Amino acid sequence: MTFNPSRQAARNGFPGDLDTTNHAAQMNQFLGTPEMICVYPGAQVLTPNGTTFSWTDSASLSDYDQPFVLSGTTVGRVTVPVQVQGAGSDLTVSLCPDAAGAPDLSSPLARTVVPAAWLQNLGVGGQLASPQFASLQFTGSTASGWLVPAGSPTANATAPSTVTSGSFTVLLGGDANSVDTAVSNVAICQFDGSALGLPKAGPPLPQGVVTGGALATSDTIVSAGGSTKLSSGTALNAVYCASWDPNTGTVGTWSNQTSLPGTVVQPATASYDGTMYVIGGFTDSSSATALSSVYFTKVSNGSVNTWSSATPLPVARGNMFAAAVNGWLIVTGGINASVTVSGTTYFAKIAGDGSLGPWYVGPTLPVPVYASNSQALVVGDFVVVVSGTDASSDQTSTIQVLPVSAEFGPASAWRVTNDPNIANTYFAAGFSFDELGNGAIAVTDILNSRCYVYAMVPVSLVSVPVPATGLTNGAIYHVVLHQHPTQVPTVDFLEFGAGVGGLATNFQSRAVGSSGAWSADSSRSLLMSVHDQTVGGQQPLHTWEDPGSDNLAAAVSTFLWDYRGELLGYVQGIAFPNEAQNSNSTFVSGTSPWTATNCTLTQSSAQTHGGFTESGLITPNGTSAIVYAQSELIRVTPGSWYQAQGWLYSATGWSDVSLSVSWFDANQTLISTSGNTVSLTAATWTQQINNFQAPSGAAYAALAPTEGSTPGATALLYLSNITLTDMDGGTLASVARVDYGFAPGAPVGITQLN
């Protein structure tokens, strides 16, 4: 349907905003409703993939710009690693077009102010902290020799099944090199968070097993299924159990337990709260028939109960990665019978009896892989997939991390980092050593007799709505981060996460508040991700409301939902009214304190706008090259952005008009003037909006509506509602938790957290 005039609801605004309306352009529209955009989690269209995570330099505070190439035509939100120091700072995030390699901050596509209270409460350790807004990143690695002695339990075996429990990783069976025969070896390696010990022999399995499943609970270790040979062996449904002490790494004697309902080779396995799961796989070592079955059983004291069938997977796959964390069973990656590699993630809620709820589709692996010599690790609230085999049959150099919360399941997208040393992974071990989830991962490279240990830290990810549509696929855009330190800069500020090679272009920076040139970092990019506006049946994550002419949202919200769709928390930031900094913007009370240069400035009722009874009238002297009126001096902050806005009317249609701003130092000496020349249509009120940044050394500013090119005395210029506003206005933040009592259902109250 086509509307004429265009369909438009009423729009609210701050005092001084004459573009607000108190009526709709068409009938049957709600009145008084501001523009509101719901921003959903969306599809990730830019994924960081860097190495050696680090925080940006805190010695000198900076604004940061991250250029990126857009895939698609929309942006919904971005996520950025942020660390709060002290009380932190409000953060303005701007999505900008490119201007010769720099962000065009004078024409932002979307701008959002994130209050410091959001960052404090939603980040790691905050009162509303959730894995939804966190990830793990590795901050560095150490290398050491890891040469398996001849005659040790792993010296002549490849492709063992591995399971990590406590600080130990246990290797079960494997294939004898060059013989294609499964071995019964059992080896235990201890990882203390800084070094991985060499394998020690444990009691052997009752028979040789390769490509089977390995599981462990707090007191039992299990080998399930597998084959007698790597390529053409007999498929097994045998289940062997032994007692297990995760404190000492002691494996007891193996016993034959209740067999699986069917043979299974290359299954995914996981355990949670005394229940073990054997998921998918193939019916035999030929991998011709993939399985979607999920078997589970309770395990205790070295024995298993009867196996039961849980809700099957939506697809049949083998060689998947599986992990159970925070009450959820997570399955990802894998291959089907055609050896097509998948990146799809599935997750299901674990019930108290070990059964599963329905399977949901979760975030896709950035790098699709299947399990060969690797496993999924649980480090705190995170599932970590180390390496894996890709569609080219190469082992990848990736560490892929998925946050999982009890409320949400997979709480956000996978994050990926990489290191070339991981590509020769023999097996990986994980270790978590504090309540915040700080941990480490040991990756063994048996081909080169090395072991690499990666320190892992939980990192807060702030999700910021910056919605924009009609963008150009393949074009360069910029995300600019500007913090507003209001107290001692070395105490209360923000740091941002970066990594080597994370994106195609390195970040640029300049001092906070500077208007100078951007300086590119030598090797690092900000590890931010970009998401489009795909809805996909998801709950809204943000609202972005009532943007002004500078595309700065007047209000922004973030919602925290659980997997049932119940609201757990709500945070909101509302901009303080951004009133005009200058006085007498409408000239209804005369012309003071405005002054005139090379012209006269008078009050006039000949041409008016916006319902005002008078306007300001500039009459050139007819001989000067430039004429202008100037407001009083207004205090400004160097590096901050200001908006000059107003309505201009040229009686003759002058072609050299600018709503300019002049900048002055502390001594009120002119530094420079910022302008934007336009050609005005004759006898037509035209709105002018210019965004300017205060230069270094600026202490004052003055509005200066200007005519150039020697205007004649008849080139009359009328002025109405001429204002200067601060684009970096403050915000009022609200952070609240929804309380549900002891059972799901209607909320019983709300707790204000700030």
ABEGO torsion letter per residue (X at the ends): XBBOBBBBBBBBBBBGBAABBABBABBGBBBGBBBBBBBBAEBBABBBBBBGBBBBBAABBBBBBBBBBBBEABBABBBBBBBBBEAEBBBBBBBBBBBGGBBBAABBABBBBBBAAAAAAABBGBAABBAAABBBBBAEBBBBBBBBBBGBAAAABBGBBBBBBEABBBBBEEBBBGAGBBBABBBBBBBAGABBBBBBBBBBBABBBBGBBBBBBAABBBBBEEBABAAABBBBABBBBBBBBAAAGBBBBBBBBBBBABBBBGBBBBBBGGBBBBBEEBABAAGABBBABBBBBBBBGGBBBBBBBBBBBABBBBGBBBBBBGGBBBBBEEBBAAGBBBABBBBBBBBAAGBBBBBBBBBBBABBBBBBABBBBBBEABBBBBEEBBAAGBBBABBBBBBBBAAAEBABBBBBBBBAAAAABABBBBBBABAAGBBBBBBBBAAAGBBBBBBBBBBBBBBBBBBBBGBBBGBBBBBBBBBBBABBAAABBBBBBBBBGABABBBBBBBBGBABBBBBBAABBBBBBBBBABAGGBBBABBBBGBBAAGBBABBBBBBBBAAGBBABBBBBBBBBBBBABBGAAGAAEAOABBBBGBBBBBBAABBBGGBABBBBBBBAGABABBBBBBBBBBBBBGBBBBBBEBBBBAAGBABBBBBBBBBBAAGBBABBBBBBBBBBBGBBBBBBBBBBBBBGBABBBBBBBBBGGBBAABBBBBBGBBBBBAABBBBBBBBBBBAEABBEBBAEBBBAX
